[in-house]
């Protein structure tokens, strides 16, 4: 039972940590030295894939590698990889599906979802590297959640 709680804690901590890590790299790397890749996400779409998708592939590769090296004993690496994978699924549902409509989007009147969508639209208001606001996926400023 204790090990189950530890593994669950590692997974949840990784999910929350990924939100903080994603915010940081989005603001300081994607809108910094890696803008030449990330700008494909801010520009007009020419197809279903964009160069920016390489970041998702990188994180998926890291998660799969961690799960592979930790799978025999189900050690902490496996659970960190699991947390990264779960965050990736959340990212796909929220960002690619719900916000950017890569698939037919689902509709929602949920205040939280509407606020996240507003914040992300503000982020994409600028097609340039600067100025940009709202770099998180699941967390945004309170002002976007008001009716």
C-alpha positions in Angstrom: 0.0 0.0 0.0 2.8 2.4 0.8 4.5 1.7 -2.5 1.2 2.4 -4.3 1.0 5.8 -2.6 4.7 6.6 -3.4 4.2 5.6 -7.0 1.0 7.7 -7.3 2.7 10.6 -5.6 5.7 10.4 -8.0 3.3 10.3 -11.0 1.2 13.3 -9.7 4.2 15.3 -8.8 5.6 14.7 -12.3 2.3 15.9 -13.9 2.3 19.1 -11.8 6.1 19.5 -12.4 5.5 19.2 -16.2 3.1 22.1 -16.1 5.8 24.3 -14.4 8.6 22.9 -16.6 6.4 23.5 -19.8 5.6 27.0 -18.8 9.4 27.7 -18.3 10.6 26.2 -21.5 7.7 27.7 -23.5 8.5 31.2 -22.2 12.3 31.1 -22.2 13.2 28.6 -24.8 10.3 28.3 -27.3 9.9 32.1 -27.4 13.7 32.5 -27.1 16.4 30.5 -28.9 14.0 27.8 -30.2 11.6 30.3 -31.8 12.7 29.2 -35.2 11.0 25.9 -34.5 8.1 27.1 -32.3 7.1 29.9 -34.8 5.5 27.2 -37.0 2.9 26.9 -34.3 2.1 30.6 -34.2 2.0 31.0 -38.0 -0.7 30.0 -40.5 -1.0 26.2 -41.0 0.0 24.6 -44.2 -0.8 21.1 -43.2 -1.7 18.9 -40.3 1.8 18.6 -38.9 4.1 21.5 -38.0 7.8 21.6 -37.1 6.8 22.5 -33.5 5.4 18.9 -33.1 9.1 17.8 -32.8 8.9 19.0 -29.1 6.0 16.6 -28.4 8.0 13.8 -30.1 11.0 14.6 -27.9 9.0 14.5 -24.7 7.3 11.3 -25.7 10.7 9.7 -26.4 12.0 10.8 -23.0 8.9 9.4 -21.3 9.1 6.1 -23.2 12.8 5.7 -22.4 12.2 6.4 -18.7 9.4 3.8 -18.7 11.5 1.3 -20.5 14.6 1.6 -18.1 12.3 1.5 -15.1 9.9 -1.2 -16.2 11.6 -4.3 -14.8 11.4 -3.1 -11.2 8.8 -0.4 -11.7 11.1 2.0 -10.0 10.8 5.8 -9.9 11.8 6.2 -13.5 8.8 4.2 -14.7 6.5 6.5 -12.7 8.1 9.7 -13.9 7.7 8.5 -17.5 4.1 7.6 -16.7 3.6 11.2 -15.4 5.1 12.7 -18.5 2.9 10.5 -20.7 -0.2 11.5 -18.8 0.7 15.2 -19.1 1.3 14.6 -22.8 -2.2 13.1 -23.1 -3.7 16.1 -21.2 -1.7 18.4 -23.5 -3.1 16.6 -26.6 -6.7 16.9 -25.4 -6.5 20.5 -24.1 -4.1 22.0 -26.6 -4.3 20.2 -29.9 -7.9 19.0 -29.7 -9.8 21.5 -27.6 -7.9 24.8 -28.2 -6.5 24.4 -31.7 -9.2 22.1 -33.2 -6.8 19.7 -34.8 -9.8 17.4 -34.6 -13.4 18.4 -34.4 -13.5 20.2 -31.0 -15.9 19.4 -28.3 -18.0 22.4 -27.0 -18.1 23.3 -23.4 -19.6 26.0 -21.2 -17.3 25.1 -18.4 -15.7 28.3 -16.9 -12.3 26.7 -16.5 -12.1 25.4 -20.1 -13.4 28.8 -21.4 -10.8 30.6 -19.4 -8.0 28.4 -20.6 -9.1 28.8 -24.2 -9.2 32.6 -23.8 -5.7 32.7 -22.3 -4.4 30.6 -25.1 -6.0 32.8 -27.7 -4.3 35.8 -26.0 -1.0 34.0 -26.3 -1.5 33.5 -30.0 -2.7 37.1 -30.6 0.9 37.9 -31.4 2.3 36.0 -34.4 5.8 37.1 -33.3 8.3 36.0 -30.7 7.5 39.0 -28.5 5.3 40.2 -26.9 3.5 37.1 -25.7 1.5 36.4 -22.6 0.1 33.3 -20.9 2.6 30.5 -21.4 0.9 27.7 -19.3 -1.4 25.0 -20.5 -3.5 24.3 -17.4 -2.9 27.4 -15.4 -3.6 31.0 -16.5 -4.2 34.4 -15.0 -7.5 34.8 -13.2 -8.7 37.5 -15.5 -9.5 35.0 -18.2 -11.9 33.0 -16.1 -14.4 35.9 -15.5 -17.7 35.8 -17.3 
